[in-house]
Amino acid sequence: MSDNPLKQYFRRPAIYLKLPSAGQGYEPGVLELPHNGELPIYPMTAIDEITARTPDALYNGTAVVEIMKSCLPNVKDPWEVFSSDLDAIMIGIKVASNGNDIEMESECPKCKETGKYGVNLAAMLAQLKSGDYTKELNIHDLYFKFRPLKFKEMNDINLKQFEIQKTLFPTDTDTEEQRNKKNKDALKVVTDLTIDVLSKAIEYIKTPIGIVSEKPFILEFLRNCDRLTYNKVRDYTTELKDQTEMPPLDIVCVNCSHPYKSKFTLNVTDFFE
């Protein structure tokens, strides 16, 4: 309501975020990027917190989408957000809602004791960058152009992986014949999923006679190309993904003083802790 006398007390942007991708590569209508390239991020509301605690919404990805809509109004279609920007957005929402500091637990690989460690999210945010998706990978007379996966694609992959684990992996009650069949079926499904994911990461393949961007053609190519070509494409996408991910934390064990690195992830359920 525009005439609400309490409007001046509504939440306001708490921080401004420059995406690691700088908004490059998005289709029209996904982002409304301000002239300075910084997206305003609002703190979470009580409704957002309820959404983040809803199991079904967490499972199907709706929680992340609804929270992005609430906290980043300039993101018009959260399902289309690139994976290379997702960590930065997640951290930005956490900082806007709860401040820079978060506590994490980590197990020391030497003494096996678990300790608690403080993490400065603003410092983590400053380290995030996107892989260079502008370059093409040249293999023989083919040139491969890649793109980051979108949140919808990532979410679909996670759901499929969950279904594979739930329905295809053997259990203790299975007979040997049932275990063998499930292992065989699971291997095929995992292989198909891996190739499908790789095909989605390829924007196009340039040949001497033209550019192929149709996903069915790219998928068919990946199924039928030689092993060395497939491995080069797979390894290159892995490198791009690694460039985008949050760097591991340098930790000194509080119990035995052993220095080690620990992977850091931020989930929706961490937003309200």
C-alpha positions in Angstrom: 0.0 0.0 0.0 1.6 3.2 -1.2 -0.1 5.4 1.5 1.0 3.2 4.5 2.4 5.5 7.2 4.8 2.7 8.2 6.4 2.5 4.7 9.4 4.5 5.9 10.2 1.7 8.3 10.1 -1.1 5.6 13.4 -2.9 5.1 16.0 -1.2 2.8 19.0 -2.6 0.9 21.6 -3.6 3.3 24.5 -4.2 0.8 25.1 -3.9 -2.9 26.6 -6.8 -4.8 28.6 -6.9 -8.0 28.1 -10.3 -9.6 31.2 -12.4 -10.5 29.8 -12.6 -14.0 29.2 -8.8 -14.0 25.8 -9.7 -15.6 27.5 -10.8 -18.8 25.8 -13.5 -20.8 22.3 -13.3 -19.3 19.3 -13.3 -21.6 17.1 -10.2 -21.6 14.5 -10.2 -18.8 16.5 -12.1 -16.2 18.3 -9.2 -14.6 17.7 -5.5 -14.2 21.3 -4.4 -13.8 21.8 -0.8 -12.4 24.2 1.5 -14.3 26.9 0.9 -11.6 26.5 -2.9 -12.0 25.7 -3.4 -8.3 22.5 -5.3 -7.3 20.8 -4.1 -4.1 20.2 -6.9 -1.6 17.5 -6.6 1.1 17.5 -8.5 4.4 15.3 -11.6 4.7 11.8 -11.2 6.0 10.0 -13.5 8.5 8.2 -15.0 5.6 11.5 -15.8 3.9 12.7 -17.6 7.1 9.5 -19.7 7.1 10.2 -20.5 3.4 13.8 -21.5 4.2 12.5 -23.9 6.9 9.9 -25.6 4.6 11.2 -29.1 3.6 9.4 -29.4 0.3 10.5 -25.9 -0.8 14.1 -26.8 0.1 13.9 -30.1 -1.8 12.5 -28.7 -5.1 14.5 -25.4 -5.1 11.5 -23.1 -4.5 13.0 -21.8 -1.3 16.1 -20.4 -3.0 13.9 -18.9 -5.8 11.5 -17.2 -3.4 14.2 -15.9 -1.2 16.1 -14.5 -4.2 12.9 -12.8 -5.4 12.3 -11.2 -2.0 15.9 -10.1 -1.3 17.1 -9.3 -4.9 14.1 -7.6 -6.7 16.4 -6.8 -9.6 16.7 -10.6 -10.3 13.5 -11.1 -12.3 13.9 -14.8 -13.0 16.0 -16.6 -10.3 15.7 -19.9 -12.1 17.9 -18.5 -14.8 20.7 -17.3 -12.5 24.1 -18.6 -13.5 25.8 -21.1 -11.2 28.9 -18.8 -11.3 26.8 -16.1 -9.5 24.9 -18.3 -7.1 27.5 -18.5 -4.3 27.9 -14.7 -4.3 24.1 -14.2 -4.2 23.8 -16.7 -1.3 26.6 -15.0 0.7 25.2 -11.6 -0.1 21.7 -12.5 1.3 23.3 -13.9 4.4 25.4 -10.8 5.0 22.4 -8.5 4.4 20.3 -10.5 6.8 22.7 -11.5 9.6 26.0 -9.7 9.2 29.5 -10.6 8.0 30.4 -13.3 10.4 29.3 -16.9 10.5 30.6 -19.9 12.5 31.4 -23.2 10.9 32.5 -26.6 12.2 35.4 -28.5 10.6 37.0 -31.8 11.4 40.8 -31.8 11.5 42.2 -34.4 9.2 45.1 -35.1 11.6 43.6 -35.4 15.1 40.0 -36.0 13.9 38.6 -33.5 16.4 35.9 -31.1 15.4 36.4 -27.4 16.1 34.4 -24.2 15.5 35.8 -21.4 13.4 34.7 -17.9 12.5 34.3 -17.0 8.8 34.2 -13.5 7.5 31.7 -13.6 4.6 32.7 -10.2 3.2 36.2 -11.5 2.7 34.9 -14.6 1.1 32.7 -12.5 -1.2 35.7 -10.4 -2.3 37.4 -13.6 -3.5 34.7 -14.9 -5.7 35.1 -14.7 -9.4 33.6 -16.3 -12.5 35.4 -18.6 -14.9 36.4 -17.1 -18.2 33.5 -18.3 -20.5 34.5 -16.0 -23.3 37.3 -18.3 -24.6 36.7 -21.2 -26.9 38.3 -24.6 -26.5 40.0 -25.8 -29.7 40.1 -29.5 -30.4 41.3 -30.3 -34.0 39.0 -28.3 -36.3 36.3 -27.8 -33.7 35.8 -24.8 -31.3 33.8 -25.3 -28.2 32.1 -22.3 -26.5 30.9 -22.9 -22.9 28.5 -21.3 -20.5 27.7 -21.7 -16.8 24.8 -23.8 -15.9 21.6 -22.1 -14.7 20.1 -22.6 -11.3 17.1 -24.5 -12.8 19.5 -26.9 -14.5 21.5 -27.4 -11.4 18.4 -28.0 -9.3 17.1 -30.5 -11.9 20.4 -32.3 -11.7 20.3 -32.5 -7.9 16.8 -33.9 -8.0 17.8 -36.6 -10.5 20.8 -37.5 -8.4 18.6 -37.8 -5.3 16.2 -40.1 -7.2 19.1 -42.2 -8.3 20.4 -42.6 -4.8 16.9 -43.4 -3.5 15.7 -45.9 -6.1 18.8 -47.4 -7.8 21.5 -47.9 -5.3 21.6 -51.3 -3.6 20.5 -51.8 0.0 21.4 -54.4 2.6 18.2 -56.3 2.0 18.8 -56.8 -1.7 19.9 -60.2 -3.1 23.2 -60.4 -5.0 21.3 -60.5 -8.3 19.3 -57.4 -7.3 22.4 -55.6 -6.3 24.1 -56.4 -9.6 21.1 -55.2 -11.5 20.8 -52.0 -9.5 24.5 -51.3 -9.9 24.2 -51.7 -13.7 21.1 -49.6 -13.9 22.6 -46.9 -11.7 25.8 -46.8 -13.7 23.9 -46.2 -16.9 21.7 -43.5 -15.4 24.7 -41.7 -13.9 26.5 -41.9 -17.2 23.5 -40.5 -19.1 23.1 -37.7 -16.5 26.8 -36.8 -16.7 26.7 -36.5 -20.5 23.5 -34.5 -20.4 25.0 -32.1 -17.9 28.1 -31.6 -20.1 25.9 -30.9 -23.1 24.1 -28.2 -21.3 27.4 -26.5 -20.4 28.3 -26.2 -24.1 26.8 -23.1 -25.7 27.8 -24.1 -29.2 30.4 -26.1 -31.3 31.9 -24.3 -34.2 32.8 -26.4 -37.2 34.6 -25.4 -40.5 31.1 -25.1 -42.1 29.1 -23.4 -39.3 28.0 -23.2 -35.7 26.0 -26.0 -34.0 24.0 -24.8 -31.0 21.1 -27.3 -31.0 21.3 -29.4 -27.7 20.1 -32.7 -29.3 23.0 -32.5 -31.8 25.5 -31.6 -29.1 24.3 -34.4 -26.9 24.5 -36.9 -29.8 28.1 -35.7 -30.5 29.2 -36.3 -26.9 27.8 -39.8 -27.1 29.7 -40.6 -30.2 33.0 -38.6 -30.2 36.2 -40.3 -29.3 37.3 -40.7 -25.7 40.2 -38.1 -25.8 37.9 -35.4 -27.2 35.2 -36.1 -24.6 37.8 -36.0 -21.8 39.2 -32.7 -23.0 35.7 -31.2 -23.0 34.9 -32.6 -19.6 38.1 -31.5 -18.0 37.8 -28.0 -19.4 34.3 -27.5 -18.0 35.7 -28.8 -14.6 38.4 -26.1 -14.7 35.8 -23.4 -15.4 33.7 -24.7 -12.5 36.7 -24.8 -10.2 37.5 -21.2 -11.0 34.0 -20.2 -9.9 33.7 -22.1 -6.7 34.5 -20.6 -3.3 38.2 -21.1 -2.4 38.9 -23.4 0.6 39.5 -21.9 4.0 42.9 -21.9 5.6 42.4 -23.4 9.1 44.6 -24.1 12.1 43.2 -26.8 14.2 42.2 -25.5 17.7 43.0 -28.8 19.2 46.4 -29.8 17.7 47.4 -26.7 15.8 47.6 -28.6 12.5 47.1 -26.3 9.5 44.8 -27.5 6.7 42.3 -26.4 4.1 38.6 -26.9 4.5 35.8 -26.5 1.9 33.2 -23.9 2.7 29.6 -24.1 1.5 26.6 -22.0 2.4 23.1 -23.5 2.2 19.6 -22.0 2.5 19.3 -23.5 6.0 22.3 -21.5 7.1 20.5 -18.2 6.4 18.7 -18.0 9.7 21.3 -19.6 12.0 
